[in-house]
Amino acid sequence: MEPVQLLGYSAAIAAALIFLPQVIQTVKSKDTNSLSLATFILVSISNSLWLSYGIIISDPAIILSQVFLFPMGLTILVYKVIYR
């Protein structure tokens, strides 16, 4: 694997882990009072656009990160809407 590919996959793994602690805490507690609805709407839009872009240009690192980030962002968004 080329160093630049290793860098891309490392970034994808780090990005995929960004929301994991928040998702776990939100699902366990159902407390979303301190979370911004606008932020998670924008996060979900951004992740869906990045996933689409990664698919269009066939970039596995972008696709990998967004396959994890998009559902996590949506999970928090859904909890925010349901449990506000």
Helices and strands as residue ranges (DSSP letters): H 3-17, H 20-29, H 37-57, H 60-82
